Amino acid sequence: MTRPSLKPIAEQVIVITGGTSGIGLTTARMLAEHGAKLFLVARNEEALRALSAEIRGKGGTADYAVADVADYEHLQAASAKAIATFGGFDTWINDAGAFIYGRLDEVSLADQRRLFNVTYWGVVHGTLIAAEHLKVTGGAVINVGSVLGEIAIPYQGPYCASKFAVKGFTEAFRREAEASHHPISVTLIKPAAINTPFTDHARNRMDSKGTRNPPPAYDAHLVARAIMHACTTPVRDLTIGGAGGISMVVGNRMAPRVMDWMFAKFGHTSMTTELEGDKAQRDNLYEPREDLHDESSLHPLTRRTSLALEVQLNPGPTAAVAGGLAAIALAVGSTRRRLSRRR
């Protein structure tokens, strides 16, 4: 298959679902700053209107549609409006998600189905709708998955399962697109724990006032950078967060019983807090709540850098720096050994 040709950001029209909060909000603002025309999709019309006005007020271009990604016809109508408004689109980002904390046997099946309808079926709906346009014009589909699509953790079971499903769907879709010679770049973004209103918006079925993600939590701007990179560079997947992401996945593969013990021992305490956070944002599983926040009210500490991401975005320069540091370390070690022998 011919490598898909993607336009520079400033020449693109980009559709973002879940664009009024967290990763989607941060990404929308970053893309607008780089000149992209944005079409925002979310349930919260007040937030959509305010964000569009904010972007236009800074010289950008934005429009929106109110839609629940769980509803295929709603999302199809949003796509039609984007095409009517801008004449088409170049990239479609599936970011909308739903969140629940609680034991699998204590979260109702109705709530689990709702989470899947948003987090998995929303991605399926968005991808298939986008593909109808992009298989003719070319462009990118970017699905926001998670490292929890590689390793499941307790108390977030439905979310983990949905992200495993997103990974499987994305890989299958990519291979079918290639088999059909469709000029579509398909990227899976896999963030570790990110400091977003994820925890504020989650339905809480734990025995605590608030919920949180196991530390460390990374800055949403890192995920936005990864997404922006995928808008212009065909790339299979990108993982954000080494300490909280890649290390967990590797640990789970090499020593799964150790990971079982660690999560059994520390899982509950690492995901609960007696801080209530912002009640206006709490629990948007079925209805939208207050939006336009890029960080959680429950995460006091945030990592602003991810070496793992830098390696993926800049493999040549990063490898050279790492090689130089390794050479320095070897040289220092060798000098110390020689001095030790002389003594």
C-alpha positions in Angstrom: 0.0 0.0 0.0 1.2 3.5 -0.8 2.0 5.5 2.3 -0.9 7.9 3.0 0.0 11.5 2.2 -1.1 13.9 5.0 -1.3 17.6 4.8 0.4 20.1 7.1 -1.7 21.0 10.2 -2.4 24.5 8.9 -4.0 23.1 5.8 -6.2 20.6 7.5 -9.8 20.4 8.7 -9.9 18.2 11.8 -12.9 16.6 13.5 -12.5 15.9 17.2 -15.0 13.9 19.3 -14.9 14.6 23.0 -13.4 18.0 22.3 -14.7 19.9 25.3 -12.7 18.3 28.0 -9.3 16.8 29.0 -7.3 15.4 26.1 -9.8 16.5 23.5 -9.9 20.0 24.7 -6.1 20.3 25.0 -5.7 18.9 21.5 -8.3 21.2 20.0 -6.6 24.3 21.5 -3.2 23.1 20.3 -4.3 22.3 16.8 -6.1 25.7 16.6 -2.9 27.4 17.6 -1.1 25.7 14.7 -3.8 26.8 12.2 -6.1 23.8 11.8 -9.7 24.4 11.1 -11.7 22.5 13.8 -15.0 20.7 13.9 -15.9 19.8 17.5 -18.3 17.1 18.5 -19.6 16.6 22.1 -22.8 16.5 24.1 -22.4 19.7 25.9 -23.6 22.5 23.6 -22.8 25.3 26.0 -19.2 24.2 26.2 -19.0 23.6 22.4 -20.3 27.1 21.8 -17.9 28.7 24.2 -14.9 26.8 22.9 -15.7 27.6 19.3 -16.0 31.3 20.2 -12.7 31.1 22.1 -10.9 29.7 19.0 -12.5 32.2 16.7 -11.6 35.0 19.1 -7.9 34.1 18.7 -8.1 34.1 15.0 -8.9 30.4 14.4 -11.7 28.7 12.6 -14.1 26.3 14.4 -17.6 25.0 14.2 -19.4 22.2 16.1 -22.2 19.7 16.3 -24.0 18.4 19.4 -23.9 14.6 19.3 -23.6 11.5 21.5 -21.0 9.3 19.8 -22.9 6.2 21.1 -25.7 7.2 18.6 -24.5 6.3 15.1 -27.1 8.6 13.4 -26.2 11.6 15.6 -22.5 11.1 14.6 -23.4 10.7 11.0 -25.3 14.0 11.1 -22.2 15.6 12.7 -20.0 14.3 9.8 -22.5 15.6 7.2 -22.4 19.1 8.9 -18.6 19.1 8.9 -18.5 18.3 5.2 -21.2 20.9 4.4 -19.4 23.5 6.5 -15.8 22.9 5.3 -16.2 20.9 2.2 -14.7 17.8 3.8 -12.2 16.9 6.5 -8.7 15.5 6.6 -8.4 14.0 10.0 -10.9 12.4 12.4 -9.9 12.0 16.0 -12.0 9.6 18.2 -11.4 10.8 21.7 -14.8 10.7 23.5 -15.0 8.3 26.4 -16.9 7.3 29.5 -15.5 6.2 32.9 -16.5 4.1 35.9 -14.6 3.2 39.1 -15.8 0.1 40.9 -15.7 -3.7 41.3 -17.1 -5.6 38.3 -19.7 -7.2 40.5 -20.8 -3.9 42.0 -21.2 -1.9 38.7 -24.6 -2.4 37.1 -24.7 -4.1 33.7 -26.6 -1.1 32.4 -23.7 1.2 33.4 -21.1 -1.2 31.9 -23.1 -1.3 28.6 -23.3 2.5 28.6 -19.6 2.8 29.0 -19.0 0.4 26.1 -21.5 2.3 23.9 -19.5 5.4 24.3 -15.9 4.3 24.7 -15.9 1.4 22.2 -18.9 1.8 19.9 -18.2 5.6 19.7 -14.8 4.7 18.2 -16.4 2.2 15.8 -19.1 4.7 14.7 -16.6 7.5 14.2 -14.0 5.4 12.4 -16.6 3.9 9.9 -18.2 7.2 9.3 -14.8 8.9 8.7 -13.7 6.1 6.4 -16.6 6.7 4.0 -15.1 10.2 3.3 -11.4 9.5 3.8 -11.2 6.4 1.6 -11.9 8.8 -1.3 -10.0 11.9 -0.3 -7.2 10.4 1.9 -6.4 11.4 5.5 -6.0 10.1 9.0 -8.1 8.3 11.6 -6.7 8.7 15.1 -8.2 6.6 17.9 -7.5 7.4 21.5 -7.0 4.1 23.3 -5.0 3.5 26.5 -2.2 1.5 28.0 -5.2 -0.1 29.8 -5.9 -1.7 26.4 -2.7 -3.7 27.1 -3.0 -4.4 30.8 -6.2 -4.6 32.9 -6.3 -3.2 36.4 -8.9 -3.7 39.1 -11.7 -1.2 39.8 -11.6 0.0 36.2 -12.6 -3.3 34.6 -15.3 -2.0 32.1 -13.0 0.8 30.9 -10.1 -1.6 30.5 -12.2 -4.1 28.5 -13.5 -1.3 26.2 -9.9 -0.2 25.5 -8.8 -3.7 24.7 -11.7 -3.7 22.3 -10.6 -0.4 20.8 -7.2 -1.8 20.2 -8.5 -4.9 18.5 -10.9 -2.9 16.3 -8.2 -0.3 15.3 -5.7 -3.0 14.3 -8.3 -4.9 12.3 -9.6 -1.7 10.6 -6.0 -0.7 9.7 -5.3 -4.0 8.0 -8.6 -4.0 6.1 -7.9 -0.4 4.9 -4.5 -1.5 3.7 -6.0 -4.6 2.0 -8.5 -2.3 0.2 -5.7 0.2 -0.7 -7.5 3.0 1.0 -5.3 6.1 1.6 -6.0 6.3 5.3 -3.4 6.5 8.1 -4.7 4.7 11.2 -3.1 5.5 14.5 -3.8 4.2 18.0 -2.8 6.6 20.8 -2.1 4.9 24.1 -1.8 7.2 27.1 -0.9 6.1 30.5 -2.6 7.9 33.4 -3.2 11.5 32.3 -4.2 14.4 34.5 -7.6 15.2 33.0 -11.2 15.4 34.3 -11.4 11.6 33.7 -11.5 11.2 37.4 -14.0 14.0 37.9 -16.4 12.7 35.2 -16.2 9.1 36.3 -19.1 7.4 37.9 -17.9 6.4 41.4 -18.9 3.0 42.8 -16.0 2.9 45.2 -16.2 3.4 49.0 -14.5 6.8 48.8 -15.5 10.4 48.3 -13.3 10.7 45.2 -11.4 8.7 42.6 -7.9 9.1 41.1 -5.6 7.2 38.8 -2.6 5.3 40.0 0.4 7.7 39.9 2.2 9.0 38.0 -0.2 11.2 36.0 1.1 12.9 32.9 0.2 16.2 31.3 -2.6 16.2 28.7 -0.4 18.4 26.4 1.9 15.3 25.9 -1.0 13.4 24.5 -2.0 16.4 22.3 1.5 16.5 20.9 1.3 12.8 20.0 -2.1 13.3 18.3 -0.9 16.3 16.4 2.1 14.3 15.2 -0.2 11.6 14.0 -2.2 14.2 12.0 0.7 14.8 9.7 2.8 11.6 10.1 1.5 8.1 9.3 2.4 6.2 12.4 1.0 2.9 13.8 0.7 3.8 17.5 2.2 6.1 20.1 2.4 5.5 23.8 2.5 8.4 26.3 4.2 7.7 29.7 7.0 5.3 30.4 6.9 5.0 34.2 3.1 4.7 34.4 2.5 3.0 31.0 5.3 1.0 29.3 6.8 -0.2 32.5 3.4 -1.7 33.6 2.9 -3.4 30.3 6.4 -4.9 30.3 6.0 -5.9 34.0 2.7 -7.6 33.2 4.3 -9.7 30.5 7.4 -10.6 32.4 6.0 -11.1 35.9 2.2 -11.3 35.8 1.9 -12.8 39.2 3.9 -10.0 40.7 1.6 -7.5 39.1 -1.4 -9.5 40.4 0.0 -9.1 43.9 0.8 -5.4 43.5 -2.7 -4.5 42.3 -4.3 -6.7 45.0 -2.2 -5.0 47.6 -2.2 -1.4 46.4 -4.9 -1.1 43.7 -7.7 0.2 46.0 -5.6 2.8 47.8 -4.0 4.1 44.6 -7.4 4.8 43.0 -9.3 6.3 45.9 -9.2 9.6 47.7 -11.1 11.5 50.4 -11.0 14.6 48.2 -14.4 15.1 46.5 -13.1 17.4 43.7 -15.4 19.6 41.7 -19.0 18.4 42.2 -20.1 20.3 39.1 -18.0 17.9 36.9 -18.9 14.7 38.7 -20.4 11.7 36.8 -21.2 12.5 33.2 -22.0 8.9 32.2 -25.5 9.6 31.0 -25.7 13.4 30.9 -23.0 16.1 30.2 -21.6 17.9 33.2 -19.5 21.0 33.5 -16.7 21.0 30.8 -13.8 23.1 29.5 -11.3 21.8 32.0 -8.1 20.3 30.8 -6.9 19.1 34.3 -8.6 17.2 37.1 -9.4 18.8 40.4 -8.2 15.6 42.0 -4.6 15.4 40.7 -2.1 17.6 42.6 1.1 16.2 40.9 1.6 16.0 37.1 4.6 14.9 35.0 5.2 17.4 32.3 7.6 15.3 30.2 7.7 11.7 28.8 11.0 10.4 27.6 9.2 7.4 26.1 7.1 9.8 23.9 10.2 11.8 22.8 11.9 8.6 21.7 8.9 7.8 19.5 8.5 11.3 18.0 12.2 11.9 17.5 13.9 8.5 17.2 17.1 9.7 15.6 18.0 12.6 17.8 16.8 10.9 21.0 18.8 7.7 20.2 21.9 9.9 19.5 21.5 11.6 22.9 20.9 8.3 24.7 23.9 6.8 22.9 26.1 9.8 23.9 25.0 9.5 27.6 25.7 5.8 27.5 29.2 6.4 26.1 29.9 9.0 28.8 28.7 6.6 31.5 30.9 3.9 30.1 33.9 6.2 30.0 33.3 7.4 33.5 33.0 3.8 34.7 36.2 2.8 32.9 38.1 5.7 34.4 37.0 4.8 37.9 38.1 1.2 37.4 41.5 2.3 36.2 42.0 4.7 39.2 40.8 2.0 41.6 43.5 -0.4 40.2 46.3 2.2 40.6 45.4 2.5 44.3 
